[in-house]
Amino acid sequence: MAYANIAEVEVCLEDCLQYCEKHPGSPFCREFGARLNRVVADLKSSKDSSDHYYSSWRRERGEDKRGWKRVAMLLREVQGELRKVDAVGYPDRRVMYWDAELLEVAAQQMMKYLAAHSDDIDFAADFLARFEQLLGSAHSEDDDSEQAYRTYQNHIGARRDALADATYLITELRTTMRRDLGVDHPEYQSIRWTWALSPDEPVL
């Protein structure tokens, strides 16, 4: 099956529907009309659904990033407080929030340092508890983002299937109309056929 983008397919389907509205008695509409309405509805539904879940996934990704950003800010905050009390040996590397893997390693190292020095650094226990809370939230947001992505991928599959059904129908209808009417017939010419699907001229 040749490739056609969804915008071209939607334009062609719209013209096909208009053709059937203007020629309700046409043998082509009797043969293909029900399928045409079905693929149009399926394509619209799957497109709306995949767009919705794409937006949901992007929102979850944003929450995910905000979670790790809070961890990075806490890491910088505790590093600053440790410098003020002249602490030594603590992890002092600055890690950016978008590198979640490195950031988690740095946060875990800092937590170990704070736990080991909880007796001699007054604020160690408080920062340790805050790290545990923020890391838990960041991981929860990671899980939500991954679930949202899987859901989006499932709906992308449905959209791909609906597009394939539409392109198959357009190809079949175009081939039938061209065979029965010829490419110069006004009814055939009234439809903006998708260029890549069963073109009138061979594709080199």
C-alpha positions in Angstrom: 0.0 0.0 0.0 1.3 3.4 -1.0 1.9 6.0 1.7 -0.5 9.0 2.0 -0.5 11.6 4.7 -3.6 12.0 6.9 -4.4 15.5 5.7 -4.6 14.3 2.0 -6.7 11.4 3.0 -9.1 13.6 5.0 -9.5 16.0 2.0 -10.2 13.1 -0.3 -12.7 11.5 2.1 -14.5 14.8 2.4 -14.8 15.1 -1.4 -16.1 11.5 -1.5 -18.8 12.2 1.0 -19.8 15.3 -0.9 -20.0 13.3 -4.1 -22.3 10.8 -2.5 -24.5 13.6 -1.2 -24.8 15.0 -4.7 -25.2 11.6 -6.4 -27.1 9.5 -3.9 -28.2 7.1 -6.6 -24.7 6.5 -8.0 -23.7 2.9 -8.1 -20.4 3.9 -6.5 -22.2 5.3 -3.5 -24.4 2.3 -3.2 -21.3 0.1 -3.3 -19.0 2.2 -1.1 -21.2 4.6 0.8 -21.6 2.6 4.0 -17.9 1.8 4.2 -17.0 5.4 3.4 -19.1 6.7 6.3 -17.6 4.0 8.6 -13.9 4.8 7.8 -14.6 8.6 8.1 -16.1 8.1 11.5 -13.3 5.7 12.6 -10.5 8.0 11.4 -12.0 11.0 13.1 -12.6 9.1 16.4 -9.1 7.6 16.4 -7.5 10.9 15.5 -9.4 12.8 18.3 -8.5 10.0 20.7 -4.8 9.9 19.9 -4.6 13.7 20.0 -6.2 13.7 23.5 -3.8 11.0 24.8 -0.8 12.7 23.3 -1.8 15.9 25.2 -2.2 13.8 28.4 1.2 12.2 27.9 2.9 15.6 27.4 1.2 16.9 30.5 2.5 13.9 32.5 6.0 14.4 31.0 5.9 18.0 32.3 4.9 16.8 35.7 7.7 14.3 35.6 10.3 17.1 34.8 8.9 19.3 37.5 9.4 16.4 40.0 13.0 16.0 39.2 13.5 19.8 39.1 12.4 19.9 42.7 15.0 17.2 43.6 17.7 19.2 41.8 16.7 22.4 43.7 16.8 20.6 47.0 20.3 19.2 46.2 21.6 22.7 45.5 19.9 24.0 48.6 21.5 21.4 50.9 24.9 21.9 49.2 24.6 25.6 50.0 23.8 24.9 53.6 26.7 22.4 54.0 29.1 25.1 52.6 27.8 27.5 55.2 28.8 25.1 58.1 32.1 24.3 56.4 31.2 20.6 56.0 33.7 18.4 54.1 33.4 15.4 51.9 29.8 15.9 50.8 28.7 15.5 47.1 29.2 19.0 45.6 28.6 18.3 42.0 25.7 20.3 40.4 23.4 18.0 38.4 20.7 19.4 36.1 17.1 18.2 36.5 16.7 16.8 33.0 19.3 14.2 33.6 17.2 12.2 36.0 19.5 9.1 36.2 22.6 11.2 37.2 20.4 13.3 39.5 19.1 10.3 41.4 22.6 9.0 41.9 23.7 12.4 43.3 20.6 12.6 45.5 21.2 9.1 46.9 24.9 10.0 47.6 23.8 13.1 49.4 21.2 11.1 51.4 24.0 8.7 52.5 26.2 11.6 53.5 23.3 13.2 55.5 22.5 9.9 57.2 26.1 9.4 58.2 26.4 13.0 59.7 22.9 13.3 61.2 24.5 13.5 64.7 26.8 16.4 64.0 24.8 18.4 61.4 21.6 19.8 62.8 19.6 20.1 59.6 20.7 16.7 58.2 17.6 14.8 59.3 15.2 17.4 57.9 16.9 17.4 54.5 17.1 13.6 54.5 13.3 13.4 55.0 12.7 16.0 52.2 14.9 14.0 49.8 12.9 10.8 50.5 9.6 12.6 49.9 10.7 14.4 46.7 12.3 11.2 45.2 9.2 9.3 45.9 7.1 11.9 44.1 9.5 12.0 41.2 9.3 8.2 40.8 5.5 8.3 41.0 5.4 10.9 38.3 7.8 8.8 36.2 5.3 5.9 36.5 2.4 8.1 35.5 4.3 9.4 32.5 5.2 5.9 31.4 1.6 4.8 31.7 0.4 7.8 29.8 2.9 7.1 27.0 1.8 3.4 26.7 -1.8 4.5 26.5 -0.9 7.1 23.8 1.0 4.4 21.8 -2.1 2.1 22.0 -4.2 4.9 20.5 -1.6 5.7 17.8 -2.0 2.0 16.7 -5.7 2.5 16.3 -5.2 5.7 14.4 -2.7 3.9 12.1 -5.2 1.1 11.5 -8.0 3.6 10.7 -5.8 5.4 8.2 -4.9 2.1 6.6 -8.6 1.3 6.2 -9.2 4.7 4.7 -6.4 4.5 2.2 -7.5 1.0 1.1 -11.1 2.3 0.5 -9.9 5.3 -1.4 -7.7 3.2 -3.6 -10.6 0.8 -4.3 -13.1 3.5 -5.0 -10.8 5.4 -7.2 -9.8 2.4 -9.2 -13.5 1.5 -9.7 -14.6 5.0 -10.8 -11.7 5.4 -13.1 -12.4 2.0 -14.8 -16.1 2.8 -15.2 -16.0 6.5 -15.9 -12.6 7.3 -17.2 -10.2 9.9 -15.8 -11.8 12.8 -17.7 -15.3 12.3 -16.4 -16.6 15.3 -14.4 -17.7 13.0 -11.5 -14.2 11.4 -11.3 -12.6 14.9 -11.6 -14.8 16.3 -8.8 -12.8 14.4 -6.2 -9.4 15.6 -5.0 -7.8 12.2 -5.1 -4.8 11.5 -2.9 -1.8 11.7 -5.2 0.0 8.5 -3.9 -3.0 6.2 -4.0 -3.6 4.5 -7.3 -2.5 7.5 -9.3 -3.7 8.1 -12.8 -0.2 8.2 -14.1 2.3 5.5 -13.1 4.7 6.5 -10.3 8.3 6.2 -11.4 
